[in-house]
Amino acid sequence: MVRKVAWSSFLGNFIEWFDYASYSYFATVIAGVFFPSSNRTVALMETFGVFALSFVLRPVGALFWGHFGDRFGRKRALSLSILLMSGASFLIGCLPAYAVIGVLAPLLLLLMRMVQGFSASGEYAGAATFLGEYAPARRRGIYCSLIPASTAIGLLAGSTLAMLMTTNLDAVAMSAWGWRVPFLMAGPLGLIVHYIRNNVADSPIYEQMNAELERKEGGMDAGKGTRNVSPLRTLFHDHLKQVLLSFGACMLNAVGFYTVLTYLPTYLSETVGMEASQSSLITTVCLVLYIGLVFAMGHISDHFGRKKVLVGACVAFIVLTVPAFMILETGAFWPVLLVELALCATLTANDGTLSSYLTETFPTSVRFTGFAFSFNLANALFGGTAPFIATWLIWATGSAIAPAWYMVVIAAIALVAMCLSHENTEKDLGTI
Protein backbone atom coordinates (compact mmCIF):
# COMPACT_ATOMS: atom_id res chain seq x y z
CA MET A 1 0.00 0.00 0.00
CA VAL A 2 2.83 2.39 0.86
CA ARG A 3 4.42 1.63 -2.51
CA LYS A 4 1.16 2.46 -4.31
CA VAL A 5 0.80 5.70 -2.35
CA ALA A 6 4.37 6.64 -3.22
CA TRP A 7 3.89 5.87 -6.91
CA SER A 8 0.60 7.76 -7.15
CA SER A 9 2.12 10.74 -5.34
CA PHE A 10 5.16 10.68 -7.59
CA LEU A 11 3.27 10.38 -10.88
CA GLY A 12 0.65 13.01 -10.03
CA ASN A 13 3.26 15.65 -9.26
CA PHE A 14 5.36 14.52 -12.22
CA ILE A 15 2.49 15.25 -14.63
CA GLU A 16 1.77 18.62 -13.05
CA TRP A 17 5.34 19.87 -13.17
CA PHE A 18 6.19 18.31 -16.52
CA ASP A 19 3.45 20.46 -18.06
CA TYR A 20 4.32 23.56 -16.04
CA ALA A 21 7.96 23.14 -17.06
CA SER A 22 7.01 22.65 -20.68
CA TYR A 23 5.05 25.90 -20.65
CA SER A 24 8.06 27.77 -19.27
CA TYR A 25 10.71 26.10 -21.47
CA PHE A 26 8.60 26.61 -24.61
CA ALA A 27 7.59 30.14 -23.54
CA THR A 28 9.21 31.86 -26.51
CA VAL A 29 7.46 29.48 -28.96
CA ILE A 30 4.09 29.79 -27.20
CA ALA A 31 4.48 33.58 -27.27
CA GLY A 32 4.67 33.47 -31.07
CA VAL A 33 1.72 31.07 -31.39
CA PHE A 34 -0.73 32.84 -29.08
CA PHE A 35 0.62 36.41 -28.75
CA PRO A 36 2.00 37.56 -32.10
CA SER A 37 3.73 40.90 -31.64
CA SER A 38 6.48 42.93 -33.25
CA ASN A 39 7.89 43.49 -29.75
CA ARG A 40 9.45 40.24 -28.52
CA THR A 41 9.62 41.42 -24.89
CA VAL A 42 5.91 42.33 -24.86
CA ALA A 43 4.93 38.92 -26.28
CA LEU A 44 7.11 37.16 -23.70
CA MET A 45 5.62 39.20 -20.86
CA GLU A 46 2.11 38.35 -22.10
CA THR A 47 3.05 34.66 -22.08
CA PHE A 48 4.40 34.92 -18.53
CA GLY A 49 1.31 36.95 -17.64
CA VAL A 50 -0.87 33.95 -18.53
CA PHE A 51 1.55 31.83 -16.48
CA ALA A 52 0.98 34.15 -13.51
CA LEU A 53 -2.81 34.43 -13.96
CA SER A 54 -3.10 30.64 -13.92
CA PHE A 55 -2.09 30.90 -10.26
CA VAL A 56 -5.00 33.20 -9.34
CA LEU A 57 -7.29 30.23 -8.69
CA ARG A 58 -4.71 28.30 -6.70
CA PRO A 59 -5.73 29.70 -3.28
CA VAL A 60 -9.39 29.09 -4.16
CA GLY A 61 -8.54 25.61 -5.34
CA ALA A 62 -6.51 25.03 -2.18
CA LEU A 63 -9.53 25.84 -0.02
CA PHE A 64 -11.74 23.57 -2.12
CA TRP A 65 -9.36 20.60 -2.22
CA GLY A 66 -8.26 21.11 1.38
CA HIS A 67 -11.87 21.09 2.58
CA PHE A 68 -12.65 18.11 0.37
CA GLY A 69 -9.58 16.18 1.53
CA ASP A 70 -10.09 16.90 5.24
CA ARG A 71 -13.82 16.14 5.13
CA PHE A 72 -14.05 13.25 2.67
CA GLY A 73 -10.55 11.78 2.49
CA ARG A 74 -7.19 12.34 0.88
CA LYS A 75 -7.71 9.54 -1.64
CA ARG A 76 -10.95 10.91 -3.08
CA ALA A 77 -9.59 14.43 -3.43
CA LEU A 78 -6.43 13.29 -5.22
CA SER A 79 -8.30 10.91 -7.55
CA LEU A 80 -10.55 13.72 -8.77
CA SER A 81 -7.90 16.46 -8.99
CA ILE A 82 -5.64 14.42 -11.29
CA LEU A 83 -8.45 14.02 -13.84
CA LEU A 84 -9.09 17.77 -14.01
CA MET A 85 -5.41 18.66 -14.14
CA SER A 86 -4.41 16.18 -16.83
CA GLY A 87 -7.55 16.91 -18.86
CA ALA A 88 -6.81 20.64 -18.94
CA SER A 89 -3.19 19.95 -19.94
CA PHE A 90 -4.33 17.69 -22.78
CA LEU A 91 -6.73 20.36 -24.08
CA ILE A 92 -3.93 22.97 -24.14
CA GLY A 93 -2.16 20.72 -26.62
CA CYS A 94 -5.28 20.78 -28.81
CA LEU A 95 -5.81 24.57 -28.88
CA PRO A 96 -5.72 26.32 -32.26
CA ALA A 97 -3.28 29.21 -32.72
CA TYR A 98 -3.96 32.95 -32.82
CA ALA A 99 -3.64 32.85 -36.61
CA VAL A 100 -6.63 30.46 -36.77
CA ILE A 101 -9.17 31.84 -34.27
CA GLY A 102 -7.72 35.21 -33.29
CA VAL A 103 -8.07 36.57 -29.76
CA LEU A 104 -10.07 33.51 -28.71
CA ALA A 105 -6.83 31.49 -28.76
CA PRO A 106 -5.09 33.27 -25.85
CA LEU A 107 -8.38 33.43 -23.95
CA LEU A 108 -8.81 29.65 -24.22
CA LEU A 109 -5.17 29.20 -23.21
CA LEU A 110 -5.80 31.31 -20.11
CA LEU A 111 -8.97 29.34 -19.29
CA MET A 112 -7.17 25.99 -19.51
CA ARG A 113 -4.25 27.31 -17.47
CA MET A 114 -6.65 28.45 -14.77
CA VAL A 115 -8.32 25.03 -14.67
CA GLN A 116 -4.82 23.59 -14.36
CA GLY A 117 -4.05 25.93 -11.48
CA PHE A 118 -7.33 25.13 -9.71
CA SER A 119 -6.85 21.37 -9.91
CA ALA A 120 -3.08 21.38 -9.31
CA SER A 121 -3.53 23.40 -6.10
CA GLY A 122 -4.53 20.23 -4.29
CA GLU A 123 -1.92 17.97 -5.87
CA TYR A 124 1.33 18.89 -4.11
CA ALA A 125 -0.23 19.45 -0.68
CA GLY A 126 -2.51 16.43 -0.93
CA ALA A 127 0.23 14.07 -2.09
CA ALA A 128 2.62 15.26 0.65
CA THR A 129 -0.09 14.97 3.31
CA PHE A 130 -1.10 11.51 2.09
CA LEU A 131 2.48 10.22 1.99
CA GLY A 132 3.48 11.94 5.24
CA GLU A 133 0.63 10.28 7.11
CA TYR A 134 1.79 6.88 5.87
CA ALA A 135 5.50 7.46 6.60
CA PRO A 136 7.27 6.40 9.83
CA ALA A 137 7.99 9.44 12.02
CA ARG A 138 11.78 9.06 11.99
CA ARG A 139 11.90 8.86 8.19
CA ARG A 140 9.14 11.30 7.33
CA GLY A 141 11.59 13.82 5.87
CA ILE A 142 13.04 11.47 3.29
CA TYR A 143 9.61 10.01 2.45
CA CYS A 144 8.09 13.47 1.91
CA SER A 145 11.11 14.52 -0.14
CA LEU A 146 9.74 12.25 -2.86
CA ILE A 147 7.18 14.99 -3.57
CA PRO A 148 9.66 17.76 -4.49
CA ALA A 149 11.83 15.13 -6.19
CA SER A 150 8.91 14.21 -8.44
CA THR A 151 8.44 17.86 -9.35
CA ALA A 152 12.12 18.09 -10.24
CA ILE A 153 11.93 14.93 -12.33
CA GLY A 154 8.95 16.47 -14.13
CA LEU A 155 11.01 19.60 -14.76
CA LEU A 156 13.94 17.45 -15.88
CA ALA A 157 11.75 15.59 -18.33
CA GLY A 158 10.39 18.89 -19.65
CA SER A 159 13.88 20.39 -19.89
CA THR A 160 15.27 17.31 -21.66
CA LEU A 161 12.38 17.19 -24.10
CA ALA A 162 12.77 20.92 -24.81
CA MET A 163 16.50 20.49 -25.43
CA LEU A 164 15.97 17.53 -27.78
CA MET A 165 13.19 19.21 -29.71
CA THR A 166 15.05 22.52 -29.96
CA THR A 167 18.06 20.66 -31.32
CA ASN A 168 16.20 18.48 -33.82
CA LEU A 169 13.25 20.59 -35.00
CA ASP A 170 13.29 23.83 -36.94
CA ALA A 171 11.31 26.88 -35.87
CA VAL A 172 8.38 26.12 -38.20
CA ALA A 173 7.89 22.60 -36.84
CA MET A 174 8.20 23.81 -33.24
CA SER A 175 5.51 26.45 -33.76
CA ALA A 176 3.24 24.13 -35.75
CA TRP A 177 3.19 21.04 -33.51
CA GLY A 178 6.37 20.54 -31.48
CA TRP A 179 5.31 22.54 -28.42
CA ARG A 180 2.03 20.55 -28.23
CA VAL A 181 3.67 17.16 -27.56
CA PRO A 182 4.24 17.46 -23.77
CA PHE A 183 0.70 18.67 -23.16
CA LEU A 184 -0.88 15.86 -25.16
CA MET A 185 1.09 13.31 -23.12
CA ALA A 186 -0.77 14.37 -19.97
CA GLY A 187 -4.03 12.68 -21.03
CA PRO A 188 -3.00 9.00 -20.85
CA LEU A 189 -0.66 9.61 -17.88
CA GLY A 190 -3.52 11.17 -15.90
CA LEU A 191 -5.74 8.13 -16.48
CA ILE A 192 -2.98 5.84 -15.16
CA VAL A 193 -2.59 7.87 -11.96
CA HIS A 194 -6.36 7.99 -11.46
CA TYR A 195 -6.49 4.20 -11.65
CA ILE A 196 -3.69 3.77 -9.10
CA ARG A 197 -5.26 6.23 -6.66
CA ASN A 198 -8.61 4.50 -6.86
CA ASN A 199 -6.91 1.30 -5.69
CA VAL A 200 -5.24 2.57 -2.50
CA ALA A 201 -6.66 2.90 1.01
CA ASP A 202 -6.92 6.27 2.69
CA SER A 203 -4.18 7.21 5.16
CA PRO A 204 -4.23 5.27 8.46
CA ILE A 205 -3.99 8.47 10.52
CA TYR A 206 -6.98 9.97 8.73
CA GLU A 207 -8.97 6.75 9.16
CA GLN A 208 -7.99 6.64 12.82
CA MET A 209 -9.28 10.17 13.32
CA ASN A 210 -12.60 9.29 11.67
CA ALA A 211 -12.96 6.11 13.71
CA GLU A 212 -12.36 8.05 16.92
CA LEU A 213 -14.92 10.69 15.98
CA GLU A 214 -17.49 8.04 15.11
CA ARG A 215 -16.86 6.34 18.45
CA LYS A 216 -17.42 9.61 20.29
CA GLU A 217 -20.57 10.41 18.34
CA GLY A 218 -22.10 6.97 18.63
CA GLY A 219 -20.81 5.72 21.97
CA MET A 220 -20.46 6.90 25.53
CA ASP A 221 -19.44 10.38 24.39
CA ALA A 222 -22.51 10.90 22.21
CA GLY A 223 -23.24 14.58 21.75
CA LYS A 224 -19.59 15.55 22.25
CA GLY A 225 -18.29 14.64 18.82
CA THR A 226 -15.90 17.06 17.13
CA ARG A 227 -16.39 16.18 13.47
CA ASN A 228 -14.93 19.08 11.54
CA VAL A 229 -17.63 20.36 9.20
CA SER A 230 -15.60 23.49 8.36
CA PRO A 231 -11.85 22.89 8.22
CA LEU A 232 -11.28 26.44 6.97
CA ARG A 233 -13.06 28.04 9.94
CA THR A 234 -11.17 25.80 12.35
CA LEU A 235 -7.88 26.56 10.62
CA PHE A 236 -8.18 30.34 10.95
CA HIS A 237 -9.78 30.27 14.39
CA ASP A 238 -7.37 27.87 16.08
CA HIS A 239 -4.23 27.79 13.92
CA LEU A 240 -3.78 31.29 12.46
CA LYS A 241 -0.19 31.61 13.71
CA GLN A 242 0.80 28.36 12.01
CA VAL A 243 -0.81 29.56 8.77
CA LEU A 244 1.15 32.83 8.80
CA LEU A 245 4.49 31.18 9.60
CA SER A 246 3.90 28.49 6.99
CA PHE A 247 3.05 31.16 4.43
CA GLY A 248 6.32 32.92 5.22
CA ALA A 249 8.30 29.70 4.75
CA CYS A 250 6.51 29.01 1.47
CA MET A 251 7.28 32.48 0.06
CA LEU A 252 10.95 31.64 -0.38
CA ASN A 253 10.14 28.24 -1.81
CA ALA A 254 7.79 29.81 -4.37
CA VAL A 255 10.16 32.53 -5.57
CA GLY A 256 13.23 30.32 -5.41
CA PHE A 257 11.65 27.40 -7.23
CA TYR A 258 10.16 29.36 -10.11
CA THR A 259 13.18 31.62 -10.47
CA VAL A 260 15.93 29.01 -10.30
CA LEU A 261 14.27 26.09 -12.06
CA THR A 262 11.85 27.59 -14.58
CA TYR A 263 12.79 31.26 -15.20
CA LEU A 264 16.60 31.06 -15.49
CA PRO A 265 16.62 29.24 -18.87
CA THR A 266 14.61 32.13 -20.33
CA TYR A 267 16.71 34.70 -18.43
CA LEU A 268 19.95 33.25 -19.81
CA SER A 269 18.71 33.15 -23.41
CA GLU A 270 16.69 36.40 -23.52
CA THR A 271 18.56 38.73 -21.11
CA VAL A 272 22.11 37.37 -20.97
CA GLY A 273 22.19 36.24 -24.61
CA MET A 274 23.27 32.62 -24.18
CA GLU A 275 22.20 30.11 -26.81
CA ALA A 276 18.93 28.39 -25.90
CA SER A 277 20.52 24.95 -26.25
CA GLN A 278 23.26 25.90 -23.74
CA SER A 279 20.83 27.29 -21.16
CA SER A 280 18.64 24.18 -21.49
CA LEU A 281 21.67 21.93 -21.04
CA ILE A 282 22.70 23.79 -17.87
CA THR A 283 19.18 23.45 -16.48
CA THR A 284 19.18 19.73 -17.23
CA VAL A 285 22.51 19.20 -15.41
CA CYS A 286 21.26 21.21 -12.42
CA LEU A 287 18.04 19.22 -12.18
CA VAL A 288 19.96 15.95 -12.03
CA LEU A 289 21.92 17.26 -9.03
CA TYR A 290 18.75 18.74 -7.55
CA ILE A 291 16.95 15.38 -7.49
CA GLY A 292 19.71 13.69 -5.52
CA LEU A 293 20.14 16.60 -3.11
CA VAL A 294 16.40 16.82 -2.37
CA PHE A 295 16.50 13.30 -0.92
CA ALA A 296 19.72 14.13 0.94
CA MET A 297 18.14 17.23 2.50
CA GLY A 298 15.06 15.25 3.52
CA HIS A 299 17.36 12.73 5.22
CA ILE A 300 19.39 15.51 6.91
CA SER A 301 16.21 17.11 8.23
CA ASP A 302 15.25 13.77 9.83
CA HIS A 303 18.46 13.94 11.86
CA PHE A 304 18.87 17.67 12.59
CA GLY A 305 15.28 18.94 12.41
CA ARG A 306 13.26 20.82 9.79
CA LYS A 307 13.71 24.26 11.37
CA LYS A 308 17.52 24.26 11.30
CA VAL A 309 17.64 23.20 7.65
CA LEU A 310 15.04 25.78 6.58
CA VAL A 311 16.81 28.59 8.48
CA GLY A 312 20.06 27.60 6.77
CA ALA A 313 18.38 27.83 3.36
CA CYS A 314 17.16 31.38 4.10
CA VAL A 315 20.62 32.55 5.16
CA ALA A 316 22.26 30.95 2.11
CA PHE A 317 19.86 32.68 -0.30
CA ILE A 318 20.47 36.07 1.37
CA VAL A 319 24.25 35.69 1.08
CA LEU A 320 24.61 34.00 -2.32
CA THR A 321 21.91 35.33 -4.66
CA VAL A 322 23.31 38.74 -5.67
CA PRO A 323 26.86 37.48 -6.33
CA ALA A 324 25.36 34.55 -8.23
CA PHE A 325 23.41 36.82 -10.60
CA MET A 326 26.52 38.93 -11.18
CA ILE A 327 28.29 35.83 -12.44
CA LEU A 328 25.26 34.73 -14.49
CA GLU A 329 25.40 38.10 -16.26
CA THR A 330 28.75 37.12 -17.81
CA GLY A 331 27.09 34.43 -19.92
CA ALA A 332 30.18 32.18 -19.73
CA PHE A 333 29.14 28.52 -19.81
CA TRP A 334 31.21 27.02 -16.96
CA PRO A 335 30.79 29.89 -14.45
CA VAL A 336 27.04 29.96 -15.17
CA LEU A 337 26.82 26.19 -14.68
CA LEU A 338 28.64 26.35 -11.33
CA VAL A 339 26.48 29.22 -10.10
CA GLU A 340 23.25 27.48 -11.06
CA LEU A 341 24.44 24.33 -9.31
CA ALA A 342 25.06 26.38 -6.15
CA LEU A 343 21.60 27.97 -6.35
CA CYS A 344 20.00 24.56 -6.91
CA ALA A 345 21.82 23.11 -3.90
CA THR A 346 20.57 26.02 -1.77
CA LEU A 347 17.02 25.56 -3.04
CA THR A 348 17.00 21.87 -2.13
CA ALA A 349 17.61 22.74 1.53
CA ASN A 350 14.25 24.52 1.45
CA ASP A 351 12.39 22.34 -1.01
CA GLY A 352 13.54 18.99 0.36
CA THR A 353 12.38 19.93 3.86
CA LEU A 354 9.28 22.07 3.33
CA SER A 355 6.78 19.28 2.56
CA SER A 356 7.55 17.39 5.79
CA TYR A 357 7.64 20.68 7.76
CA LEU A 358 4.16 21.68 6.56
CA THR A 359 2.76 18.19 7.12
CA GLU A 360 3.95 18.31 10.74
CA THR A 361 2.69 21.85 11.37
CA PHE A 362 -1.06 21.20 11.24
CA PRO A 363 -3.32 18.65 13.02
CA THR A 364 -5.01 15.86 11.07
CA SER A 365 -8.43 17.55 10.94
CA VAL A 366 -7.07 20.58 9.03
CA ARG A 367 -3.72 19.26 7.72
CA PHE A 368 -4.71 19.18 4.04
CA THR A 369 -6.38 22.61 4.24
CA GLY A 370 -3.55 24.27 6.17
CA PHE A 371 -0.83 22.87 3.93
CA ALA A 372 -2.71 23.57 0.69
CA PHE A 373 -3.77 27.11 1.59
CA SER A 374 -0.41 28.40 2.88
CA PHE A 375 1.54 26.73 0.08
CA ASN A 376 -0.76 27.79 -2.75
CA LEU A 377 -1.34 31.34 -1.52
CA ALA A 378 2.43 31.86 -1.48
CA ASN A 379 2.72 30.34 -4.95
CA ALA A 380 -0.13 32.48 -6.29
CA LEU A 381 1.31 35.74 -4.94
CA PHE A 382 5.01 35.09 -5.33
CA GLY A 383 5.66 31.91 -7.34
CA GLY A 384 3.50 32.32 -10.41
CA THR A 385 4.44 35.99 -10.65
CA ALA A 386 8.20 35.39 -10.27
CA PRO A 387 9.06 35.15 -14.02
CA PHE A 388 6.84 38.17 -14.81
CA ILE A 389 8.25 40.28 -11.94
CA ALA A 390 11.81 39.30 -12.86
CA THR A 391 11.25 40.31 -16.50
CA TRP A 392 9.58 43.57 -15.42
CA LEU A 393 12.32 44.44 -12.89
CA ILE A 394 14.99 44.06 -15.55
CA TRP A 395 12.99 46.25 -17.96
CA ALA A 396 12.16 48.89 -15.32
CA THR A 397 15.63 49.18 -13.76
CA GLY A 398 17.82 48.30 -16.71
CA SER A 399 19.76 45.99 -14.38
CA ALA A 400 20.14 42.30 -15.15
CA ILE A 401 20.65 41.51 -11.46
CA ALA A 402 17.43 43.19 -10.24
CA PRO A 403 15.66 39.81 -9.72
CA ALA A 404 18.41 38.82 -7.25
CA TRP A 405 17.55 41.66 -4.87
CA TYR A 406 13.90 40.63 -5.01
CA MET A 407 14.86 37.11 -3.91
CA VAL A 408 17.02 38.47 -1.08
CA VAL A 409 14.04 40.41 0.34
CA ILE A 410 11.82 37.32 0.15
CA ALA A 411 14.49 35.20 1.85
CA ALA A 412 14.77 37.72 4.70
CA ILE A 413 11.00 37.57 5.30
CA ALA A 414 11.11 33.76 5.27
CA LEU A 415 13.99 33.80 7.77
CA VAL A 416 11.89 35.79 10.26
CA ALA A 417 9.02 33.31 9.87
CA MET A 418 11.27 30.31 10.42
CA CYS A 419 12.91 31.83 13.50
CA LEU A 420 9.44 32.24 15.05
CA SER A 421 8.30 28.70 14.20
CA HIS A 422 8.44 25.57 16.36
CA GLU A 423 10.28 22.31 15.77
CA ASN A 424 7.84 19.43 15.14
CA THR A 425 10.23 16.86 13.66
CA GLU A 426 9.37 13.24 14.55
CA LYS A 427 6.10 14.17 16.27
CA ASP A 428 3.29 11.63 15.98
CA LEU A 429 0.94 13.13 13.37
CA GLY A 430 -2.02 11.46 15.04
CA THR A 431 -1.50 13.58 18.16
CA ILE A 432 -1.13 17.05 16.59
C-alpha positions, 0 to 999 in steps of 0.5 A: 500500500505504501508503494502504491501511495508513493507511486501515485504521489510521484506520478501526479506531481510529475504530470503537473510539473512536466506540463508547467515546465514545458510551458516555461521552457517553450515560452518563446514558442508559445508567445509566437503562437498565441501572442504575435507581436512585433515586440518580442519582450511584450509577447514574452511578458504576455506569455508569462502573464498567462503563467501568472494568472493561472495561479490566481485560482490556486488559493481558491482551489486550495480551499476547495481541495483542502476542505474536500480532503479533510472532510471526505478523504485524501484519496478521493480528493487526489483521484478527482484532482488528477483528472481535471489537471491532466484533462486541462493539460491535454486540451492545451495541446489541442488549442488552435493558434492565434492565426486560426481563431484570433483573440479567442486562442489566448483566452482559451489558453488562459482558461485551460491554465486556470483550470490547471491551477485550480486542480493542481492546487490540491496535488502537491499538498494532498500528495505530501499529506497523504504520503506523510501520514503513511510514513514512519515518524523518523523517516518522514523527511526522506519520504516526503522529499519524494514529492519535491523530487517528483516535481524536479523529475517532471522539470527534468523531463520537460527540460530534456524534451525541450532540449531535444526538440530545440536541437532536432526541430526547426522553428516552423515545426516547433511552432506548428506542432512541437510545443504541443507534444508534452501537453498531449502526453498528460491525457494518458498519464492522468488516467494511469494515476487515477487508476492507481489512486482508486486502488489505495486505502486512505491514510491510516492516521486519517482513518484513525481520526474518523474512527475516533470521531465516530466512536465519540458520536455513537458511543459513551461520548454521544453529543460531544463529537468534534467532526470538523464540518468546516476545516477552513473556519477551524484553521483560521480560528485555532491555527492562524499563527501556524498559517502565517508562519507556513506562508512565510516559509513558502514564500521563499520556496515559491520565488526560489523554485520558479526563479531558479528552475523555470525562469533562469533558462529564459533569463539566460537566453533572452537577457544574458544572450546565451544560446537556448541549447546551452541554457537548457543543457545547464538546467538539465545538469542542475536538475539531475543534481537537484533530485539527488540533493532533495532526498539528501536534505530530507534525510538531513532534516530527519536527523537535525530537524526541519527548522535548522535546515530551513533557516540555513536555506534562508541565510544561504539565499540572502548571502549568495543570490546577488553574487550569483546573478553577477556571475550569471550576467557574464554568460560564460558557460562554466561559471554559469553552470557552477552558479546554477548548481550552487543555487539549486543546492541552496534551493534543495535545503528549502524544497527537500524539507518544506513538505515534511515541515508543513505536514507536521505543522497542522493537526489531522483535521485541518492538515490538508487545508492548512498545507494547501492554503499556505503553500498555494497562496504563497505560490499564487502571490510570489511563485506564479508571478516570479518570471513576470516580476523578474522580467519587469524588474529588468525592464524597469531598472535596466539591471540584469541583477534586479531579480536577485535583490527581489529574492534576497528580500523574500528570503529575509522575510522567510527567515523571520518566519522560520525563527518564530516557528516551532520544531515538530520533527518526529512528532506523531501526526495522530496527536497534533 
